[in-house]
């Protein structure tokens, strides 16, 4: 209960700038990371507690306008200070094992350099500051396909090479 109140307060503080309501799809989701073996299941799972300790916080905000233009904002707190992280939207929800979230979500699917990049995927790489707080924003002219984007995975390194350190299940949506 206290964690839920704290998470809600963090989300409110992190996004206190306020935005006008626009037609389309809006999502605002927050979570508290816990290990897969935790007694109480969480939508936010940490696989590497040195980088993403249990109790660290995450907030994801998605805004998709009626024409499909999408902005995703990531905010985190309680991570390893000064560390550079990778973060991407993945296809499936998180699970007990790090690979449960599947592959990166792509607007147009493919495995070559023309497809695996920050224009065709939602990359949210960031560096945690001295207090373990980080944020990133990705903007695209496309919307997520319904049911095909299910989580944010935080990687141990930016880009495409890092191990999966944590995962947050989020049901991303779009407009159509």
C-alpha positions, 0 to 999 in steps of 0.5 A: 500500500505504501509503495503504491502511494509512493509510486503514485506520488513519484509519478505525479511529481515526475510528470508535474508539467501537465499537458492538455488533453488531446484526442488519441491514446494516453497511458500513464503507468507506474511500478516498483521493481521486485525480483521474480522470486518476490512473494507478491508479483509485480509488473516491474521485475528486476533481473540485476539488482546491482543495476536496478535494485528492488524498490526502484521506481519506474513511470511510463507515459505514452501519448499517441495523437489521432494521426499516429504520432507517438511520444513515450516518456520513461522516468526511473528512480533508485537505479545505480547512480552514474550508470548508462542504460539502454531501454526499449519497448519489447513485444511481450509482457515481462516474466520470471526469466529475462527473455520472456518479453520477446524481441524489440517492438518494431514499426516495420519488422526486420533484422538488418540495420535499416530495421534495428535502429531508433527510428524503427524501434522505440529506444529510451536509452538514458544515464542515471544521475548521481541520485539514481534518477533517469529519464528519456523520451522517444518520438515517432510518426507511427503508433503501436499496433494493438497487442504487439507492444507489451513492456519496457526492458531496461538493458545493462548498456545503451544500444542493442548489446546490453543484458536485460537488467529489468522489465516493466509490463505495459500494455501500449496502445495506439489509435486506428 
